[in-house]
Amino acid sequence: MTYIYLIRHCEAMGNHKRLFQGSTDCEISEIGAIQLKFLKERFKDIKLDAVYSSPLIRAQKTAEAVSYGKGLRIITRKNLAELHGGVVEGKPFAEAFTAIPGLADAWNNHPQDFAPEGGEAMRDAYVRIYDEVMALARGNRGKTIAAATHGGVLRCLTCRILYNDITRLKDVPWHENTAVTLLKIDDNDKISVEFFNDYSHVPPEYMPKRNRIVGKA
């Protein structure tokens, strides 16, 4: 069996400021730094053979916490990055979405159709992240690895694994900052989910709750 720990990055300033971060390379927030201390503690006794990360700072620092003390070099993989938001990239979440006709409706009610001008369509991210995780699994047969990545693509991946139907994307919960998912993959590429979106290592006071529906606080 191959085991892959997938970790959503810690809170970054884009989360704190309610921006569409996407490919915007925001630094982590003060709360994000605290979350990483708890994540480091969670992983201190977990043996890993390799650690991968999105190229973005918030994921890289998360990978550093996961790999702390293990003597592993973090391997950057561009396909672990978040989807690019195009016309809403780096802009205030609610205002940018509601200013473009149909975009907020797609995000809220049928996210599989979210395709901002100049950005990456959700349907493309859905394929990209699955292909990347399977490539990591095939390149690490029989090993235990970790990968630090992002909320949007993790939601796509979870939808693919649980339902194999992108139209169910709305039914999949968002992964919280530093939440951990563990996949088990056999030699026939069959995936089972040991657990997902587990952020029990972080005390509730360091896990801000934010509604991801455009138009709600």
Contacts in CASP RR format, 6 or more apart in sequence:
PFRMAT RR
TARGET T0000
AUTHOR 0000-0000-0000
METHOD contacts of the structure
MODEL  1
MTYIYLIRHCEAMGNHKRLFQGSTDCEISEIGAIQLKFLKERFKDIKLDA
VYSSPLIRAQKTAEAVSYGKGLRIITRKNLAELHGGVVEGKPFAEAFTAI
PGLADAWNNHPQDFAPEGGEAMRDAYVRIYDEVMALARGNRGKTIAAATH
GGVLRCLTCRILYNDITRLKDVPWHENTAVTLLKIDDNDKISVEFFNDYS
HVPPEYMPKRNRIVGKA
1 142 0 8 1.000
1 184 0 8 1.000
1 185 0 8 1.000
1 186 0 8 1.000
2 137 0 8 1.000
2 140 0 8 1.000
2 141 0 8 1.000
2 142 0 8 1.000
2 143 0 8 1.000
2 144 0 8 1.000
2 145 0 8 1.000
2 184 0 8 1.000
2 185 0 8 1.000
2 186 0 8 1.000
3 143 0 8 1.000
3 144 0 8 1.000
3 145 0 8 1.000
3 182 0 8 1.000
3 183 0 8 1.000
3 184 0 8 1.000
3 185 0 8 1.000
3 194 0 8 1.000
4 133 0 8 1.000
4 136 0 8 1.000
4 137 0 8 1.000
4 140 0 8 1.000
4 144 0 8 1.000
4 145 0 8 1.000
4 146 0 8 1.000
4 147 0 8 1.000
4 182 0 8 1.000
4 183 0 8 1.000
4 185 0 8 1.000
5 43 0 8 1.000
5 46 0 8 1.000
5 48 0 8 1.000
5 66 0 8 1.000
5 144 0 8 1.000
5 145 0 8 1.000
5 146 0 8 1.000
5 147 0 8 1.000
5 180 0 8 1.000
5 181 0 8 1.000
5 182 0 8 1.000
6 133 0 8 1.000
6 146 0 8 1.000
6 147 0 8 1.000
6 149 0 8 1.000
6 154 0 8 1.000
6 157 0 8 1.000
6 180 0 8 1.000
6 181 0 8 1.000
6 182 0 8 1.000
6 183 0 8 1.000
7 39 0 8 1.000
7 62 0 8 1.000
7 63 0 8 1.000
7 66 0 8 1.000
7 146 0 8 1.000
7 147 0 8 1.000
7 148 0 8 1.000
7 149 0 8 1.000
7 178 0 8 1.000
7 179 0 8 1.000
7 180 0 8 1.000
7 181 0 8 1.000
8 62 0 8 1.000
8 148 0 8 1.000
8 149 0 8 1.000
8 150 0 8 1.000
8 151 0 8 1.000
8 154 0 8 1.000
8 175 0 8 1.000
8 176 0 8 1.000
8 177 0 8 1.000
8 178 0 8 1.000
8 179 0 8 1.000
9 28 0 8 1.000
9 54 0 8 1.000
9 56 0 8 1.000
9 58 0 8 1.000
9 59 0 8 1.000
9 61 0 8 1.000
9 62 0 8 1.000
9 148 0 8 1.000
9 149 0 8 1.000
9 150 0 8 1.000
9 151 0 8 1.000
9 177 0 8 1.000
9 178 0 8 1.000
10 28 0 8 1.000
10 29 0 8 1.000
10 31 0 8 1.000
10 32 0 8 1.000
10 33 0 8 1.000
10 35 0 8 1.000
10 36 0 8 1.000
10 39 0 8 1.000
10 58 0 8 1.000
10 61 0 8 1.000
10 62 0 8 1.000
10 65 0 8 1.000
10 177 0 8 1.000
10 178 0 8 1.000
11 28 0 8 1.000
11 29 0 8 1.000
11 31 0 8 1.000
11 32 0 8 1.000
11 35 0 8 1.000
11 177 0 8 1.000
11 208 0 8 1.000
12 21 0 8 1.000
12 26 0 8 1.000
12 27 0 8 1.000
12 28 0 8 1.000
12 29 0 8 1.000
12 32 0 8 1.000
12 57 0 8 1.000
12 58 0 8 1.000
13 19 0 8 1.000
13 26 0 8 1.000
13 27 0 8 1.000
13 28 0 8 1.000
13 29 0 8 1.000
14 21 0 8 1.000
14 24 0 8 1.000
14 26 0 8 1.000
14 29 0 8 1.000
14 90 0 8 1.000
15 21 0 8 1.000
15 29 0 8 1.000
15 177 0 8 1.000
15 208 0 8 1.000
15 210 0 8 1.000
16 29 0 8 1.000
16 31 0 8 1.000
16 208 0 8 1.000
17 92 0 8 1.000
18 92 0 8 1.000
18 93 0 8 1.000
18 94 0 8 1.000
18 210 0 8 1.000
19 26 0 8 1.000
19 90 0 8 1.000
19 91 0 8 1.000
19 92 0 8 1.000
19 93 0 8 1.000
20 85 0 8 1.000
20 88 0 8 1.000
20 89 0 8 1.000
20 90 0 8 1.000
20 91 0 8 1.000
20 92 0 8 1.000
20 93 0 8 1.000
20 96 0 8 1.000
20 97 0 8 1.000
21 58 0 8 1.000
21 82 0 8 1.000
21 90 0 8 1.000
22 82 0 8 1.000
22 83 0 8 1.000
22 84 0 8 1.000
22 85 0 8 1.000
22 89 0 8 1.000
22 90 0 8 1.000
22 150 0 8 1.000
23 56 0 8 1.000
23 81 0 8 1.000
23 82 0 8 1.000
23 83 0 8 1.000
23 84 0 8 1.000
23 85 0 8 1.000
23 89 0 8 1.000
24 89 0 8 1.000
24 90 0 8 1.000
25 56 0 8 1.000
25 57 0 8 1.000
25 58 0 8 1.000
26 57 0 8 1.000
26 58 0 8 1.000
27 57 0 8 1.000
27 58 0 8 1.000
28 36 0 8 1.000
28 57 0 8 1.000
28 58 0 8 1.000
28 61 0 8 1.000
31 206 0 8 1.000
31 208 0 8 1.000
32 177 0 8 1.000
32 178 0 8 1.000
32 206 0 8 1.000
34 206 0 8 1.000
35 177 0 8 1.000
35 178 0 8 1.000
35 202 0 8 1.000
35 206 0 8 1.000
35 207 0 8 1.000
36 61 0 8 1.000
36 62 0 8 1.000
36 64 0 8 1.000
36 65 0 8 1.000
36 178 0 8 1.000
37 65 0 8 1.000
38 178 0 8 1.000
38 201 0 8 1.000
38 202 0 8 1.000
38 203 0 8 1.000
38 206 0 8 1.000
39 62 0 8 1.000
39 65 0 8 1.000
39 66 0 8 1.000
39 178 0 8 1.000
39 180 0 8 1.000
39 201 0 8 1.000
39 202 0 8 1.000
40 65 0 8 1.000
40 66 0 8 1.000
40 68 0 8 1.000
41 201 0 8 1.000
42 180 0 8 1.000
42 201 0 8 1.000
43 65 0 8 1.000
43 66 0 8 1.000
43 67 0 8 1.000
43 68 0 8 1.000
43 146 0 8 1.000
44 68 0 8 1.000
44 69 0 8 1.000
46 144 0 8 1.000
47 70 0 8 1.000
47 144 0 8 1.000
48 66 0 8 1.000
48 67 0 8 1.000
48 70 0 8 1.000
48 72 0 8 1.000
48 144 0 8 1.000
48 145 0 8 1.000
48 146 0 8 1.000
49 140 0 8 1.000
49 143 0 8 1.000
49 144 0 8 1.000
49 145 0 8 1.000
50 72 0 8 1.000
50 75 0 8 1.000
50 140 0 8 1.000
50 143 0 8 1.000
50 145 0 8 1.000
50 146 0 8 1.000
51 63 0 8 1.000
51 66 0 8 1.000
51 67 0 8 1.000
51 70 0 8 1.000
51 72 0 8 1.000
51 73 0 8 1.000
51 74 0 8 1.000
51 75 0 8 1.000
51 145 0 8 1.000
51 146 0 8 1.000
51 147 0 8 1.000
51 148 0 8 1.000
52 63 0 8 1.000
52 74 0 8 1.000
52 75 0 8 1.000
52 76 0 8 1.000
52 77 0 8 1.000
52 80 0 8 1.000
52 136 0 8 1.000
52 145 0 8 1.000
52 146 0 8 1.000
52 147 0 8 1.000
52 148 0 8 1.000
53 59 0 8 1.000
53 60 0 8 1.000
53 62 0 8 1.000
53 63 0 8 1.000
53 74 0 8 1.000
53 75 0 8 1.000
53 76 0 8 1.000
53 77 0 8 1.000
53 80 0 8 1.000
53 147 0 8 1.000
53 148 0 8 1.000
53 149 0 8 1.000
54 60 0 8 1.000
54 76 0 8 1.000
54 77 0 8 1.000
54 78 0 8 1.000
54 80 0 8 1.000
54 81 0 8 1.000
54 82 0 8 1.000
54 148 0 8 1.000
54 149 0 8 1.000
54 150 0 8 1.000
55 76 0 8 1.000
55 77 0 8 1.000
55 78 0 8 1.000
55 80 0 8 1.000
55 81 0 8 1.000
56 81 0 8 1.000
56 82 0 8 1.000
56 150 0 8 1.000
59 80 0 8 1.000
59 81 0 8 1.000
59 148 0 8 1.000
59 149 0 8 1.000
59 150 0 8 1.000
60 74 0 8 1.000
60 76 0 8 1.000
60 148 0 8 1.000
62 148 0 8 1.000
62 178 0 8 1.000
63 74 0 8 1.000
63 146 0 8 1.000
63 147 0 8 1.000
63 148 0 8 1.000
64 74 0 8 1.000
66 146 0 8 1.000
66 148 0 8 1.000
67 74 0 8 1.000
67 146 0 8 1.000
77 132 0 8 1.000
77 136 0 8 1.000
77 147 0 8 1.000
79 128 0 8 1.000
79 129 0 8 1.000
79 131 0 8 1.000
79 132 0 8 1.000
79 135 0 8 1.000
80 129 0 8 1.000
80 132 0 8 1.000
80 147 0 8 1.000
80 148 0 8 1.000
80 149 0 8 1.000
80 150 0 8 1.000
80 153 0 8 1.000
81 149 0 8 1.000
81 150 0 8 1.000
81 153 0 8 1.000
82 149 0 8 1.000
82 150 0 8 1.000
82 151 0 8 1.000
82 152 0 8 1.000
82 153 0 8 1.000
83 119 0 8 1.000
83 120 0 8 1.000
83 122 0 8 1.000
83 124 0 8 1.000
83 125 0 8 1.000
83 152 0 8 1.000
83 153 0 8 1.000
84 118 0 8 1.000
84 119 0 8 1.000
84 120 0 8 1.000
85 116 0 8 1.000
85 118 0 8 1.000
85 119 0 8 1.000
85 120 0 8 1.000
86 116 0 8 1.000
86 117 0 8 1.000
86 118 0 8 1.000
86 119 0 8 1.000
86 120 0 8 1.000
87 96 0 8 1.000
87 100 0 8 1.000
87 116 0 8 1.000
87 117 0 8 1.000
87 118 0 8 1.000
87 119 0 8 1.000
88 96 0 8 1.000
88 97 0 8 1.000
88 100 0 8 1.000
88 103 0 8 1.000
88 116 0 8 1.000
89 116 0 8 1.000
89 119 0 8 1.000
90 96 0 8 1.000
93 214 0 8 1.000
94 214 0 8 1.000
94 215 0 8 1.000
97 103 0 8 1.000
97 104 0 8 1.000
97 107 0 8 1.000
97 214 0 8 1.000
98 104 0 8 1.000
98 214 0 8 1.000
98 215 0 8 1.000
100 116 0 8 1.000
100 117 0 8 1.000
103 114 0 8 1.000
103 116 0 8 1.000
104 214 0 8 1.000
104 215 0 8 1.000
106 113 0 8 1.000
106 114 0 8 1.000
106 115 0 8 1.000
107 114 0 8 1.000
107 214 0 8 1.000
108 213 0 8 1.000
108 214 0 8 1.000
109 170 0 8 1.000
110 167 0 8 1.000
110 170 0 8 1.000
111 122 0 8 1.000
111 169 0 8 1.000
111 170 0 8 1.000
112 122 0 8 1.000
112 123 0 8 1.000
112 126 0 8 1.000
112 166 0 8 1.000
112 167 0 8 1.000
112 169 0 8 1.000
113 122 0 8 1.000
113 123 0 8 1.000
114 121 0 8 1.000
114 122 0 8 1.000
115 121 0 8 1.000
115 122 0 8 1.000
115 123 0 8 1.000
120 128 0 8 1.000
122 156 0 8 1.000
122 166 0 8 1.000
122 169 0 8 1.000
123 166 0 8 1.000
125 152 0 8 1.000
125 153 0 8 1.000
125 156 0 8 1.000
126 156 0 8 1.000
126 159 0 8 1.000
126 160 0 8 1.000
126 166 0 8 1.000
126 169 0 8 1.000
128 153 0 8 1.000
129 149 0 8 1.000
129 153 0 8 1.000
129 154 0 8 1.000
129 156 0 8 1.000
129 157 0 8 1.000
129 160 0 8 1.000
130 156 0 8 1.000
130 157 0 8 1.000
130 160 0 8 1.000
130 161 0 8 1.000
133 147 0 8 1.000
133 157 0 8 1.000
133 183 0 8 1.000
134 185 0 8 1.000
134 189 0 8 1.000
136 145 0 8 1.000
136 147 0 8 1.000
137 183 0 8 1.000
137 185 0 8 1.000
137 189 0 8 1.000
138 189 0 8 1.000
141 187 0 8 1.000
151 174 0 8 1.000
151 175 0 8 1.000
152 174 0 8 1.000
154 175 0 8 1.000
154 181 0 8 1.000
155 169 0 8 1.000
155 172 0 8 1.000
155 173 0 8 1.000
155 174 0 8 1.000
155 175 0 8 1.000
156 166 0 8 1.000
156 169 0 8 1.000
158 172 0 8 1.000
158 175 0 8 1.000
158 181 0 8 1.000
158 193 0 8 1.000
158 196 0 8 1.000
158 197 0 8 1.000
159 165 0 8 1.000
159 166 0 8 1.000
159 168 0 8 1.000
159 169 0 8 1.000
159 171 0 8 1.000
159 172 0 8 1.000
160 166 0 8 1.000
161 183 0 8 1.000
161 191 0 8 1.000
161 193 0 8 1.000
162 168 0 8 1.000
162 172 0 8 1.000
162 193 0 8 1.000
163 171 0 8 1.000
163 172 0 8 1.000
173 197 0 8 1.000
174 197 0 8 1.000
174 212 0 8 1.000
175 181 0 8 1.000
175 196 0 8 1.000
175 197 0 8 1.000
176 197 0 8 1.000
176 199 0 8 1.000
176 207 0 8 1.000
177 199 0 8 1.000
177 202 0 8 1.000
177 207 0 8 1.000
178 199 0 8 1.000
178 201 0 8 1.000
178 202 0 8 1.000
179 196 0 8 1.000
179 197 0 8 1.000
179 198 0 8 1.000
179 199 0 8 1.000
180 195 0 8 1.000
180 198 0 8 1.000
180 199 0 8 1.000
180 201 0 8 1.000
181 193 0 8 1.000
181 195 0 8 1.000
181 196 0 8 1.000
181 197 0 8 1.000
181 198 0 8 1.000
182 193 0 8 1.000
182 194 0 8 1.000
182 195 0 8 1.000
182 196 0 8 1.000
183 191 0 8 1.000
183 192 0 8 1.000
183 193 0 8 1.000
183 194 0 8 1.000
184 191 0 8 1.000
184 192 0 8 1.000
184 193 0 8 1.000
184 194 0 8 1.000
185 191 0 8 1.000
185 192 0 8 1.000
199 207 0 8 1.000
211 217 0 8 1.000
END
